[in-house]
């Protein structure tokens, strides 16, 4: 990366991040849509950029520089065996268990490295959708039927959507496969196992710094105290209450989260040190491997590739988060479209209700696991079982910020087809599920 050439966009991006991080928006539920949008941007800057996106950018840069072109073509390329390609894509995405925004740099890395459109989009969907903890919480909180349907739907969607993208753009993929057949394959700079260890260390850093104990996390509105008894915490601005064993937190979606105090103490004490110690050990191992196995020129190329992904993706994500916070209700406050309107359109199991749930889910931004209490709140407001499944299948995998970024990576036509596949399949799945339960 040429510092003299890139210092201006770098300064602009750092300045924009600092402004977002220190936005003078008081914590708590905002009543004005603009303040709600700014609160969501501030939350995103503080909770996602440093610990989620930056490690993901470095992993994407490493994939584009260190992972051999031959390895990508062998397992994920347009000429790879379908069983291998889609199996590797879905498993790799699900192991990461990241949100719809964090998966984008990784998707961009494998796609630009030569992965076929089908396996790449299977990976894109699988990352946020096949989240084991989210699937378990869905079953515990919303019922085993909805949890089981989400498991089956998420796994099947990752493969079917990838195959659908490949079929729609099969002529382009055939040409891509022919081009890859005659493409010279350079000799790898180092054994594959070394690259695998480097990527594994970076993935461990990403996972451990964002890891929290699942413990005995319980959701429910049946627990005391009532919402009226909750008090606003002067530090965080969040409504809370507590008794001898539990802390009760208002999620902002008509739900109360009930968390054991022992779990909170573990997360803030021993658990916090364990996860940061594990992340530190992985980071130290990564530093040793980079210093021992990689040339200075390669590290410079890695930095340049990482910066390229950040420059392409970061502004679009923040713009998308701002617009999503302005339009839709979020944990930070009220949007221009009230939640009561949304709930009123989601009752029953009609085509309209399921289609609206899919479209609403594909535009709204869900942080990891927050879709469960949000859907629970909407169901208590009258949302049907079918639309609930449709939202759970479309929501975590897509959002307005991610749609903007996906378009910049693979173009408008492919993005529209990907969006339509997710929405249509989620709608059909919701209608079938709702009809079975009636």
C-alpha positions as CSV (number, residue, x, y, z in Angstrom):
1,X,0.0,0.0,0.0
2,X,1.4,3.4,-1.0
3,X,1.0,5.5,2.1
4,X,1.4,8.9,0.2
5,X,-1.4,8.0,-2.2
6,X,-3.8,6.5,0.4
7,X,-3.3,8.8,3.4
8,X,-6.3,11.0,2.5
9,X,-8.9,8.2,2.3
10,X,-7.4,6.6,5.3
11,X,-7.6,9.9,7.3
12,X,-11.2,10.3,6.1
13,X,-12.2,6.8,7.2
14,X,-10.5,7.2,10.6
15,X,-12.1,10.5,11.1
16,X,-15.5,9.2,10.2
17,X,-15.0,6.3,12.6
18,X,-14.0,8.5,15.5
19,X,-17.0,10.8,14.9
20,X,-19.3,7.7,14.9
21,X,-17.6,6.3,18.0
22,X,-18.0,9.6,19.9
23,X,-21.4,10.7,18.7
24,X,-23.0,12.8,21.5
25,X,-26.1,10.6,21.6
26,X,-27.3,9.7,25.1
27,X,-27.6,6.0,25.7
28,X,-31.1,4.6,26.0
29,X,-34.2,4.5,23.8
30,X,-34.4,7.4,21.3
31,X,-37.8,8.8,20.3
32,X,-36.7,10.7,17.2
33,X,-35.8,8.6,14.1
34,X,-32.7,10.6,13.4
35,X,-31.4,10.2,16.9
36,X,-32.3,6.5,16.7
37,X,-30.2,6.2,13.5
38,X,-27.3,8.0,15.1
39,X,-27.5,5.8,18.2
40,X,-27.4,2.7,16.0
41,X,-24.4,4.0,14.2
42,X,-22.6,4.8,17.4
43,X,-23.4,1.3,18.8
44,X,-22.2,-0.3,15.5
45,X,-18.9,1.6,15.7
46,X,-18.3,0.6,19.3
47,X,-19.4,-3.0,19.2
48,X,-18.6,-4.3,15.7
49,X,-15.8,-2.4,14.0
50,X,-12.8,-3.0,16.2
51,X,-13.5,-6.6,17.3
52,X,-15.5,-7.9,14.3
53,X,-14.8,-6.1,11.1
54,X,-11.1,-5.3,11.4
55,X,-10.2,-9.0,12.1
56,X,-12.4,-10.0,9.2
57,X,-10.7,-7.5,6.8
58,X,-7.3,-9.0,7.7
59,X,-8.6,-12.5,7.2
60,X,-10.0,-11.5,3.8
61,X,-6.7,-9.9,2.9
62,X,-4.9,-13.0,3.9
63,X,-7.2,-15.2,1.8
64,X,-6.6,-13.0,-1.3
65,X,-2.8,-13.0,-0.8
66,X,-1.7,-16.1,1.1
67,X,-4.2,-18.8,0.1
68,X,-3.0,-20.4,-3.1
69,X,-5.1,-19.8,-6.2
70,X,-4.9,-23.5,-6.8
71,X,-6.5,-24.4,-3.4
72,X,-9.4,-22.1,-4.0
73,X,-10.0,-23.4,-7.5
74,X,-9.7,-27.0,-6.3
75,X,-12.3,-26.7,-3.5
76,X,-14.5,-23.7,-4.4
77,X,-13.8,-23.0,-8.1
78,X,-16.3,-23.1,-10.9
79,X,-14.9,-26.4,-12.0
80,X,-14.8,-28.0,-8.6
81,X,-17.1,-31.0,-7.8
82,X,-20.4,-29.7,-6.6
83,X,-20.5,-31.9,-3.5
84,X,-17.1,-30.8,-2.4
85,X,-17.6,-27.1,-3.3
86,X,-21.0,-26.7,-1.6
87,X,-20.0,-28.9,1.4
88,X,-16.8,-26.8,2.0
89,X,-18.7,-23.5,1.6
90,X,-21.6,-24.3,3.9
91,X,-19.3,-25.9,6.6
92,X,-16.8,-23.1,6.4
93,X,-19.5,-20.4,6.7
94,X,-21.3,-22.1,9.6
95,X,-18.1,-22.6,11.6
96,X,-17.4,-18.9,11.6
97,X,-20.9,-18.0,12.9
98,X,-20.6,-14.3,12.1
99,X,-23.2,-11.7,11.3
100,X,-24.3,-10.6,7.9
101,X,-21.8,-7.7,7.8
102,X,-18.7,-9.5,9.2
103,X,-19.0,-12.3,6.6
104,X,-18.8,-9.8,3.7
105,X,-15.0,-9.3,3.7
106,X,-14.5,-13.1,3.8
107,X,-17.0,-13.6,1.0
108,X,-15.2,-10.9,-1.1
109,X,-11.9,-12.6,-0.4
110,X,-12.8,-16.1,-1.7
111,X,-14.9,-14.7,-4.6
112,X,-12.1,-12.5,-5.9
113,X,-9.7,-15.3,-5.4
114,X,-11.6,-17.4,-8.0
115,X,-14.4,-19.2,-6.1
116,X,-17.4,-20.1,-8.2
117,X,-20.5,-17.9,-7.8
118,X,-22.6,-20.8,-6.4
119,X,-20.1,-21.9,-3.6
120,X,-19.3,-18.3,-2.8
121,X,-23.0,-17.3,-2.2
122,X,-23.5,-20.6,-0.3
123,X,-20.7,-19.4,2.0
124,X,-22.2,-15.9,2.1
125,X,-25.6,-17.2,3.3
126,X,-24.2,-20.0,5.7
127,X,-22.0,-17.6,7.7
128,X,-24.7,-15.7,9.5
129,X,-27.6,-18.1,9.0
130,X,-26.2,-21.4,10.3
131,X,-25.2,-20.0,13.8
132,X,-25.4,-22.9,16.2
133,X,-26.1,-20.8,19.3
134,X,-28.8,-18.8,17.5
135,X,-30.4,-22.1,16.3
136,X,-30.4,-23.5,19.9
137,X,-31.8,-20.2,21.3
138,X,-34.5,-20.2,18.8
139,X,-35.6,-23.7,19.9
140,X,-35.5,-22.8,23.6
141,X,-37.2,-19.5,23.3
142,X,-39.6,-19.7,20.4
143,X,-40.4,-23.5,20.5
144,X,-38.8,-26.6,19.2
145,X,-40.9,-26.6,16.1
146,X,-39.6,-23.2,15.0
147,X,-36.1,-24.1,16.0
148,X,-36.1,-27.4,14.0
149,X,-37.6,-25.6,11.0
150,X,-34.9,-23.0,11.2
151,X,-32.1,-25.6,11.3
152,X,-33.5,-27.5,8.3
153,X,-34.2,-24.3,6.4
154,X,-30.9,-22.6,7.0
155,X,-28.8,-25.6,6.0
156,X,-30.9,-26.3,2.9
157,X,-31.0,-22.6,1.9
158,X,-27.2,-22.3,1.8
159,X,-26.9,-25.0,-0.8
160,X,-30.1,-24.3,-2.7
161,X,-29.3,-20.6,-3.0
162,X,-25.8,-21.4,-4.2
163,X,-27.1,-23.8,-6.8
164,X,-29.8,-21.3,-7.9
165,X,-27.2,-18.6,-8.4
166,X,-25.1,-21.0,-10.4
167,X,-28.0,-22.0,-12.6
168,X,-29.2,-18.4,-13.3
169,X,-25.7,-17.3,-14.3
170,X,-24.6,-20.7,-15.7
171,X,-23.2,-19.1,-18.9
172,X,-21.0,-16.8,-17.0
173,X,-19.9,-19.6,-14.8
174,X,-19.2,-21.9,-17.7
175,X,-16.9,-19.2,-19.2
176,X,-15.3,-18.7,-15.9
177,X,-14.6,-22.4,-15.6
178,X,-13.1,-22.5,-19.1
179,X,-10.9,-19.5,-18.2
180,X,-9.8,-21.2,-15.0
181,X,-8.9,-24.4,-16.9
182,X,-6.3,-22.7,-19.0
183,X,-5.0,-20.4,-16.3
184,X,-1.4,-21.0,-15.2
185,X,-1.0,-22.0,-11.6
186,X,2.0,-20.5,-9.9
187,X,4.0,-22.6,-7.5
188,X,2.9,-21.9,-3.9
189,X,5.3,-19.8,-1.8
190,X,5.0,-22.2,1.1
191,X,3.3,-25.5,2.1
192,X,-0.5,-25.4,2.4
193,X,-0.4,-26.4,6.1
194,X,1.4,-23.1,6.9
195,X,-1.2,-21.0,5.3
196,X,-3.9,-23.0,7.1
197,X,-2.3,-22.4,10.5
198,X,-2.1,-18.7,9.8
199,X,-5.7,-18.5,8.8
200,X,-6.7,-20.6,11.8
201,X,-4.9,-18.3,14.2
202,X,-6.7,-15.2,12.7
203,X,-10.0,-17.0,12.9
204,X,-9.3,-17.9,16.6
205,X,-8.7,-14.2,17.3
206,X,-11.9,-13.2,15.6
207,X,-13.9,-15.9,17.4
208,X,-12.4,-15.5,20.9
209,X,-12.6,-11.7,21.1
210,X,-16.3,-11.9,20.2
211,X,-17.1,-15.0,22.3
212,X,-19.4,-14.9,25.3
213,X,-20.6,-17.8,27.4
214,X,-24.1,-19.0,26.5
215,X,-24.7,-20.3,30.0
216,X,-28.3,-20.2,31.3
217,X,-29.5,-17.3,29.2
218,X,-33.3,-17.2,29.4
219,X,-35.8,-15.1,27.5
220,X,-39.4,-14.5,28.5
221,X,-42.1,-12.0,29.4
222,X,-43.5,-14.3,32.1
223,X,-40.8,-13.5,34.6
224,X,-41.1,-10.8,37.2
225,X,-40.8,-7.8,37.4
226,X,-43.1,-6.2,35.0
227,X,-41.8,-3.8,32.4
228,X,-43.1,-0.9,34.4
229,X,-40.9,-1.9,37.3
230,X,-37.7,-1.7,35.3
231,X,-35.4,1.2,36.1
232,X,-33.1,3.1,33.6
233,X,-29.5,2.5,34.4
234,X,-27.7,5.8,34.5
235,X,-24.5,4.5,32.9
236,X,-25.8,2.4,30.0
237,X,-29.2,3.9,29.6
238,X,-30.7,0.4,29.5
239,X,-33.8,-0.5,31.6
240,X,-32.9,-3.1,34.2
241,X,-34.0,-4.6,37.4
242,X,-32.7,-7.4,39.6
243,X,-33.5,-9.8,42.4
244,X,-31.4,-12.3,44.4
245,X,-30.4,-14.5,41.4
246,X,-31.3,-12.8,38.2
247,X,-30.9,-9.5,36.3
248,X,-33.8,-8.5,34.0
249,X,-33.0,-6.4,30.9
250,X,-35.5,-4.7,28.5
251,X,-34.4,-5.5,25.0
252,X,-36.4,-2.7,23.5
253,X,-38.6,-5.1,21.6
254,X,-41.3,-5.8,24.2
255,X,-39.2,-8.6,25.6
256,X,-37.4,-9.0,28.9
257,X,-34.2,-10.9,29.0
258,X,-33.6,-12.8,32.2
259,X,-29.9,-13.5,32.9
260,X,-28.4,-15.4,35.9
261,X,-26.1,-13.2,38.0
262,X,-23.5,-15.9,38.1
263,X,-23.3,-15.9,34.3
264,X,-22.8,-12.1,34.3
265,X,-20.1,-12.4,36.9
266,X,-18.4,-15.1,34.8
267,X,-18.6,-13.0,31.6
268,X,-17.2,-9.9,33.3
269,X,-14.6,-11.8,35.4
270,X,-13.1,-15.2,34.7
271,X,-14.8,-15.7,31.4
272,X,-13.6,-12.3,30.1
273,X,-10.0,-13.1,31.0
274,X,-10.2,-16.6,29.5
275,X,-11.4,-15.4,26.1
276,X,-8.9,-12.5,25.9
277,X,-6.1,-14.8,27.0
278,X,-7.0,-17.3,24.3
279,X,-7.2,-14.4,21.7
280,X,-3.9,-13.1,22.9
281,X,-2.3,-16.5,22.6
282,X,-3.6,-16.9,19.0
283,X,-2.4,-13.4,18.2
284,X,1.1,-14.2,19.6
285,X,1.2,-17.4,17.5
286,X,0.2,-15.4,14.5
287,X,2.9,-12.9,15.0
288,X,5.6,-15.6,15.3
289,X,4.3,-17.4,12.1
290,X,4.2,-14.2,10.1
291,X,7.7,-13.2,11.2
292,X,9.1,-16.7,10.5
293,X,7.4,-17.8,7.2
294,X,6.5,-14.6,5.3
295,X,8.6,-12.2,3.3
296,X,8.4,-8.4,3.9
297,X,6.9,-7.9,0.4
298,X,4.1,-10.4,1.1
299,X,3.2,-8.7,4.4
300,X,3.0,-5.4,2.5
301,X,0.8,-7.0,-0.1
302,X,-1.4,-8.4,2.7
303,X,-1.7,-4.9,4.2
304,X,-2.6,-3.4,0.9
305,X,-5.3,-6.1,0.2
306,X,-6.8,-5.6,3.7
307,X,-7.0,-1.9,3.1
308,X,-8.6,-2.4,-0.2
309,X,-11.4,-4.4,1.4
310,X,-11.9,-1.9,4.2
311,X,-12.0,1.0,1.8
312,X,-14.6,-0.7,-0.4
313,X,-16.8,-2.1,2.4
314,X,-16.7,0.1,5.5
315,X,-18.3,3.3,4.1
316,X,-21.2,1.3,2.6
317,X,-21.8,-0.5,5.9
318,X,-22.0,2.7,7.9
319,X,-24.3,4.3,5.3
320,X,-26.6,1.2,5.4
321,X,-26.7,1.1,9.2
322,X,-27.6,4.8,9.3
323,X,-30.5,4.3,6.8
324,X,-31.7,1.1,8.5
325,X,-31.7,2.9,11.9
326,X,-33.6,5.9,10.3
327,X,-36.3,3.7,8.7
328,X,-36.9,0.8,11.1
329,X,-37.3,0.4,14.8
330,X,-34.1,-0.9,16.5
331,X,-32.8,-1.5,20.0
332,X,-31.6,2.1,19.9
333,X,-35.0,3.7,19.4
334,X,-37.9,4.3,17.1
335,X,-37.6,4.5,13.3
336,X,-39.9,6.2,10.7
337,X,-41.8,2.9,10.3
338,X,-43.3,2.0,13.7
339,X,-43.1,-1.6,15.0
340,X,-46.9,-1.6,15.4
341,X,-47.3,-1.2,11.7
342,X,-44.9,-4.1,11.1
343,X,-46.7,-6.4,13.6
344,X,-50.1,-5.6,12.0
345,X,-48.9,-6.9,8.7
346,X,-47.5,-10.1,10.1
347,X,-50.6,-11.8,11.5
348,X,-51.8,-15.1,10.1
349,X,-50.2,-17.2,7.4
350,X,-51.1,-15.4,4.2
351,X,-48.8,-14.9,1.3
352,X,-48.8,-11.1,2.1
353,X,-47.7,-11.8,5.7
354,X,-44.9,-14.2,4.8
355,X,-43.7,-12.0,1.9
356,X,-43.6,-8.9,4.1
357,X,-41.8,-10.8,6.8
358,X,-39.1,-11.9,4.3
359,X,-38.7,-8.5,2.9
360,X,-38.7,-6.8,6.3
361,X,-36.1,-9.3,7.5
362,X,-33.9,-8.8,4.5
363,X,-33.7,-5.0,5.1
364,X,-33.5,-4.8,8.9
365,X,-30.1,-5.1,10.5
366,X,-29.9,-7.9,13.2
367,X,-26.8,-8.1,15.4
368,X,-26.0,-11.8,16.2
369,X,-28.7,-13.4,18.4
370,X,-30.9,-10.3,18.6
371,X,-33.3,-11.7,16.0
372,X,-34.6,-14.2,18.6
373,X,-36.0,-11.7,21.2
374,X,-37.2,-9.4,18.3
375,X,-39.2,-12.2,16.7
376,X,-40.4,-13.2,20.1
377,X,-41.8,-9.7,20.7
378,X,-43.4,-9.6,17.3
379,X,-45.1,-13.0,17.9
380,X,-46.5,-11.8,21.1
381,X,-47.9,-8.8,19.1
382,X,-49.7,-11.2,16.8
383,X,-47.1,-12.4,14.3
384,X,-47.9,-15.9,12.9
385,X,-45.6,-18.9,13.0
386,X,-45.0,-18.9,9.3
387,X,-43.9,-15.3,9.0
388,X,-41.7,-15.8,12.1
389,X,-39.8,-18.6,10.3
390,X,-39.6,-16.4,7.1
391,X,-38.1,-13.6,9.0
392,X,-35.6,-15.9,10.8
393,X,-34.5,-17.4,7.5
394,X,-34.1,-14.0,5.7
395,X,-33.1,-11.6,8.4
396,X,-29.8,-12.8,9.8
397,X,-28.4,-13.5,6.3
398,X,-29.3,-10.2,4.8
399,X,-29.6,-6.5,5.8
400,X,-29.6,-3.2,4.0
401,X,-25.9,-2.6,4.8
402,X,-24.9,-6.0,3.5
403,X,-27.0,-5.6,0.3
404,X,-25.1,-2.4,-0.5
405,X,-21.8,-4.2,0.0
406,X,-22.8,-7.3,-2.0
407,X,-23.7,-5.1,-4.9
408,X,-20.3,-3.5,-4.9
409,X,-18.6,-7.0,-4.9
410,X,-20.6,-8.9,-7.5
411,X,-22.8,-6.3,-9.3
412,X,-26.4,-5.3,-9.4
413,X,-27.8,-8.2,-11.4
414,X,-26.3,-10.9,-9.2
415,X,-27.3,-9.0,-6.0
416,X,-30.9,-8.7,-7.1
417,X,-31.1,-12.4,-7.9
418,X,-29.5,-13.4,-4.6
419,X,-32.0,-11.1,-2.7
420,X,-34.9,-12.5,-4.7
421,X,-33.8,-16.1,-4.0
422,X,-33.6,-15.5,-0.2
423,X,-36.9,-13.6,-0.1
424,X,-38.9,-16.1,-2.3
425,X,-37.5,-19.2,-0.5
426,X,-38.1,-17.7,2.9
427,X,-41.7,-16.8,1.9
428,X,-42.4,-20.3,0.6
429,X,-40.9,-21.9,3.7
430,X,-42.9,-19.7,6.0
431,X,-46.2,-20.6,4.2
432,X,-45.5,-24.3,4.3
433,X,-44.5,-24.2,8.0
434,X,-47.5,-22.1,8.9
435,X,-49.8,-24.4,7.0
436,X,-48.4,-27.5,8.8
437,X,-48.9,-26.0,12.2
438,X,-52.5,-24.9,11.5
